[in-house]
């Protein structure tokens, strides 16, 4: 049987604002997220024996029920009451792990979309988004992708009205030996920034509206210069993680960079450029100092969609 292949893109945070604490104990967030063309690939085949198996080209990834891909597959078949459904799943990993790029969340979203097609379940988008929200805060965004405002824990999505998808180039860097725990980063944020938190839905909505009407969305719409990018987690992670400090210094030296920031809870860092060609020239300029500091680097472009079925693979089925 031919494989069905799903593309699972990385994301960056163009804005990450921690508004305050919710009644459920999670942080209320206001974010702008953007997908990139740096992608994992999830390859799927149906099995007749009701088993869910996962393999990967990365030996440091779990392949059992602790992996979000397997959790997504099992949650999907339980949702439709079909525990007889099985699948062989193989992950080709390109998004760095533990990087603040939502690689695991994107892979989970890819499992939902791909297995829905493989098993011919025909769930609607609303059902898939509900299942995605149960798996993790970033999974609904990864399912939809593009340029989105993300509120709540990150699962409440509002598309940013753009005349066309952003054509920005992105120079992305990460030190391969360093990862940052997202719970640790949010715990540190609460410890050090709680005095700046606002309380209550009315205050949250005021901050959301300020983001909707602010200079970042205007810049994305081509109506003004790029403002400084805000990431409240960067303010607490940067002093604690040396490679974040070092990488930001290097990226700020990149010729033509519009803005520089950390993505998510880090430690991935990025610089924005007007075009991919500008990002490639900047990478050439910084190649030696980045290599000497131990960083891996990618030149990417912004994309307008989330996880998607590979059309060529689907045509072969």
C-alpha positions as CSV (number, residue, x, y, z in Angstrom):
1,X,0.0,0.0,0.0
2,X,1.3,3.5,-0.9
3,X,2.2,5.8,1.9
4,X,0.3,8.9,2.8
5,X,2.7,11.7,3.7
6,X,1.9,14.7,5.8
7,X,4.0,17.9,6.0
8,X,4.4,19.3,9.5
9,X,5.9,22.9,9.5
10,X,7.7,24.7,12.3
11,X,6.4,28.0,13.7
12,X,8.0,31.1,15.2
13,X,6.4,33.6,17.6
14,X,6.4,37.1,16.2
15,X,4.9,38.2,19.5
16,X,4.5,36.4,22.8
17,X,2.9,38.3,25.7
18,X,2.1,36.8,29.0
19,X,-1.0,38.6,30.2
20,X,-1.7,36.9,33.5
21,X,-3.0,33.8,35.2
22,X,-6.2,32.1,34.3
23,X,-8.6,30.5,36.8
24,X,-7.4,27.1,35.6
25,X,-3.8,28.0,36.6
26,X,-2.4,28.3,33.1
27,X,-1.1,31.6,31.7
28,X,-3.3,33.7,29.5
29,X,-1.4,34.6,26.4
30,X,-1.5,37.0,23.5
31,X,0.6,35.8,20.6
32,X,1.2,36.2,16.9
33,X,2.5,33.0,15.3
34,X,3.9,32.3,11.9
35,X,4.6,29.0,10.1
36,X,7.9,28.4,8.2
37,X,8.8,26.1,5.4
38,X,11.1,24.1,7.7
39,X,9.1,20.8,7.9
40,X,9.0,17.4,9.4
41,X,7.4,14.6,7.3
42,X,5.1,12.0,8.8
43,X,4.6,8.9,6.6
44,X,1.6,6.8,7.2
45,X,0.3,3.3,6.2
46,X,-2.8,1.5,7.4
47,X,-2.4,-1.7,9.4
48,X,-4.9,-4.5,9.6
49,X,-4.0,-5.5,13.2
50,X,-5.2,-2.4,15.2
51,X,-1.6,-1.6,16.2
52,X,-0.2,1.9,16.3
53,X,3.6,1.8,15.6
54,X,6.0,4.8,15.3
55,X,9.5,4.9,14.0
56,X,11.8,7.9,13.5
57,X,15.2,8.8,12.1
58,X,15.9,10.3,15.6
59,X,16.9,7.8,18.2
60,X,16.4,10.3,21.0
61,X,12.6,10.6,20.4
62,X,10.2,8.2,22.3
63,X,8.2,6.0,20.0
64,X,5.7,4.7,22.5
65,X,2.6,6.3,24.0
66,X,4.6,9.2,25.4
67,X,5.0,10.6,21.9
68,X,2.4,13.1,20.9
69,X,2.0,11.4,17.5
70,X,0.9,8.1,19.1
71,X,-1.3,10.0,21.6
72,X,-3.0,11.8,18.7
73,X,-3.5,8.6,16.8
74,X,-5.1,6.9,19.7
75,X,-7.2,9.9,20.7
76,X,-8.5,10.1,17.1
77,X,-9.6,6.5,16.9
78,X,-11.2,6.6,20.3
79,X,-13.1,9.8,19.3
80,X,-14.7,7.8,16.4
81,X,-15.1,4.6,18.4
82,X,-12.8,2.6,16.1
83,X,-10.2,0.9,18.2
84,X,-9.8,-1.6,15.4
85,X,-7.9,1.0,13.3
86,X,-4.2,0.7,13.0
87,X,-1.3,2.5,11.4
88,X,2.4,2.3,10.8
89,X,3.8,5.8,11.3
90,X,7.3,7.0,10.4
91,X,8.6,10.4,11.3
92,X,11.3,12.2,9.3
93,X,12.5,14.8,11.7
94,X,13.9,18.1,10.4
95,X,12.6,20.6,13.0
96,X,15.1,20.7,15.9
97,X,13.8,19.2,19.2
98,X,13.2,21.2,22.3
99,X,13.6,24.4,20.4
100,X,10.4,26.5,20.9
101,X,9.4,25.8,17.3
102,X,6.4,23.6,18.1
103,X,7.9,20.6,16.3
104,X,6.1,18.0,18.5
105,X,2.8,19.9,18.3
106,X,3.1,20.1,14.6
107,X,3.7,16.4,14.4
108,X,0.6,15.7,16.5
109,X,-1.5,17.9,14.2
110,X,0.0,16.0,11.2
111,X,-1.1,12.7,12.8
112,X,-4.7,14.0,13.2
113,X,-4.9,15.3,9.6
114,X,-3.1,12.3,8.0
115,X,-4.9,9.6,9.9
116,X,-8.3,11.2,9.3
117,X,-7.5,10.9,5.6
118,X,-5.9,7.5,5.8
119,X,-8.8,6.0,7.7
120,X,-11.4,7.9,5.7
121,X,-13.0,9.3,8.8
122,X,-14.0,12.6,7.2
123,X,-14.0,14.7,10.4
124,X,-14.8,18.3,10.0
125,X,-12.3,21.1,10.8
126,X,-14.1,21.9,14.1
127,X,-13.8,18.3,15.4
128,X,-10.1,18.2,14.5
129,X,-9.4,21.5,16.2
130,X,-11.2,20.3,19.4
131,X,-9.1,17.1,19.4
132,X,-6.0,19.2,18.8
133,X,-6.7,21.4,21.8
134,X,-6.9,18.3,24.0
135,X,-3.4,17.3,22.9
136,X,-1.6,20.6,23.6
137,X,-1.9,24.4,23.4
138,X,0.0,24.8,20.2
139,X,-1.6,21.9,18.3
140,X,-4.7,23.8,17.0
141,X,-2.4,26.5,15.6
142,X,-0.2,24.0,13.9
143,X,-3.2,22.4,12.3
144,X,-4.2,25.7,10.8
145,X,-0.9,27.6,10.4
146,X,-0.2,30.8,8.5
147,X,-0.2,34.1,10.3
148,X,-2.5,33.9,13.3
149,X,-3.4,35.7,16.5
150,X,-3.4,33.1,19.3
151,X,-5.1,33.8,22.6
152,X,-6.1,31.8,25.7
153,X,-3.5,29.1,26.2
154,X,-2.7,29.5,22.5
155,X,-5.7,27.5,21.3
156,X,-8.0,30.4,20.4
157,X,-7.1,31.4,16.9
158,X,-7.8,34.6,14.9
159,X,-6.4,34.8,11.4
160,X,-4.4,38.0,10.7
161,X,-6.1,39.8,7.7
162,X,-3.2,40.1,5.2
163,X,-3.5,41.1,1.5
164,X,-1.1,38.2,0.7
165,X,1.1,35.8,2.8
166,X,4.2,37.5,4.2
167,X,7.2,37.0,1.9
168,X,9.7,37.4,4.7
169,X,13.0,35.5,4.9
170,X,13.9,34.0,8.2
171,X,17.4,33.1,9.5
172,X,16.8,30.6,12.3
173,X,19.5,29.4,14.7
174,X,19.7,26.9,17.6
175,X,22.5,25.4,19.6
176,X,22.1,21.6,19.2
177,X,23.2,20.8,22.7
178,X,20.7,23.1,24.5
179,X,17.0,22.8,25.0
180,X,14.6,24.7,27.3
181,X,11.8,23.3,29.3
182,X,8.6,25.2,28.5
183,X,7.1,24.6,32.0
184,X,10.4,25.9,33.5
185,X,10.3,29.0,31.4
186,X,6.7,29.8,32.3
187,X,7.5,29.1,36.0
188,X,10.4,31.5,35.9
189,X,8.2,34.1,34.1
190,X,5.6,33.8,36.9
191,X,8.3,34.1,39.6
192,X,9.9,37.2,38.0
193,X,7.1,39.0,36.2
194,X,4.0,38.3,38.1
195,X,3.9,42.0,39.3
196,X,3.3,43.0,35.7
197,X,0.4,40.5,35.2
198,X,-3.2,41.9,34.6
199,X,-6.3,40.2,36.0
200,X,-9.7,39.4,34.6
201,X,-11.2,39.0,31.2
202,X,-11.8,42.7,30.7
203,X,-8.1,43.5,31.2
204,X,-7.1,40.5,29.0
205,X,-9.3,41.8,26.2
206,X,-7.9,45.3,26.4
207,X,-4.4,43.8,25.8
208,X,-5.7,41.6,22.9
209,X,-7.2,44.6,21.3
210,X,-4.0,46.6,21.7
211,X,-2.2,43.8,19.8
212,X,-4.8,43.7,17.1
213,X,-4.4,47.4,16.5
214,X,-0.7,47.6,17.2
215,X,2.4,48.3,15.0
216,X,3.3,44.6,14.5
217,X,0.1,43.8,12.6
218,X,0.4,47.0,10.7
219,X,3.9,46.0,9.6
220,X,2.7,42.6,8.5
221,X,0.1,44.3,6.4
222,X,2.7,46.6,4.9
223,X,1.6,49.8,6.6
224,X,4.6,50.7,8.7
225,X,8.1,49.8,9.9
226,X,8.8,46.7,12.0
227,X,8.5,47.4,15.8
228,X,10.7,45.6,18.3
229,X,9.4,42.1,18.7
230,X,8.1,41.2,22.1
231,X,8.6,37.8,23.8
232,X,8.0,37.9,27.6
233,X,9.7,34.5,28.0
234,X,12.9,35.8,26.3
235,X,13.2,38.4,29.1
236,X,13.5,35.6,31.7
237,X,15.3,32.9,29.6
238,X,18.0,35.2,28.1
239,X,19.7,35.9,31.4
240,X,19.7,32.2,32.3
241,X,20.8,30.6,29.0
242,X,24.2,31.5,27.6
243,X,23.6,30.4,24.0
244,X,20.5,32.6,23.9
245,X,22.5,35.6,24.8
246,X,25.3,34.7,22.4
247,X,23.0,33.9,19.5
248,X,21.1,37.2,19.9
249,X,24.3,39.1,19.8
250,X,25.3,37.4,16.6
251,X,21.9,37.8,14.9
252,X,21.9,41.5,15.7
253,X,25.1,41.8,13.6
254,X,23.3,40.3,10.5
255,X,23.2,42.8,7.7
256,X,19.7,43.7,6.6
257,X,17.9,42.1,9.6
258,X,14.6,43.8,10.3
259,X,14.2,42.4,13.8
260,X,15.6,39.7,16.0
261,X,13.9,37.6,18.8
262,X,13.7,34.2,20.5
263,X,10.9,31.9,19.5
264,X,8.5,30.5,22.1
265,X,10.4,29.4,25.3
266,X,13.6,29.0,23.2
267,X,16.3,28.4,22.8
268,X,15.7,28.9,19.0
269,X,16.4,32.4,17.8
270,X,15.5,34.1,14.5
271,X,16.1,37.2,12.4
272,X,13.6,38.6,9.9
273,X,14.5,39.8,6.5
274,X,12.7,41.4,3.6
275,X,13.4,38.4,1.4
276,X,14.9,34.9,1.6
277,X,17.8,36.0,-0.5
278,X,18.6,38.6,2.2
279,X,18.5,35.9,4.9
280,X,20.8,33.7,2.8
281,X,23.3,36.6,2.4
282,X,23.2,37.2,6.2
283,X,23.8,33.5,6.8
284,X,26.9,33.6,4.5
285,X,28.1,36.7,6.4
286,X,27.6,35.0,9.8
287,X,28.6,31.5,8.8
288,X,32.0,31.4,10.6
289,X,31.0,33.0,13.9
290,X,27.9,30.9,14.1
291,X,29.9,27.7,13.4
292,X,32.5,28.7,15.9
293,X,29.8,29.3,18.6
294,X,28.3,25.8,17.8
295,X,25.0,27.0,16.3
296,X,23.1,25.2,13.6
297,X,21.3,27.5,11.1
298,X,18.5,27.4,8.6
299,X,17.2,29.9,6.0
300,X,13.5,29.7,5.8
301,X,10.5,31.5,4.3
302,X,7.2,32.2,5.8
303,X,4.3,29.9,4.7
304,X,0.6,30.4,4.7
305,X,-0.7,27.1,5.9
306,X,-0.3,24.5,8.7
307,X,0.0,20.8,8.3
308,X,-0.9,19.5,4.9
309,X,-1.1,16.3,2.9
310,X,1.6,15.9,0.4
311,X,-0.3,16.1,-2.9
312,X,2.1,13.8,-4.8
313,X,1.9,11.1,-2.2
314,X,-1.9,11.4,-2.1
315,X,-2.1,11.2,-5.9
316,X,-0.3,7.8,-5.7
317,X,-3.0,6.3,-3.4
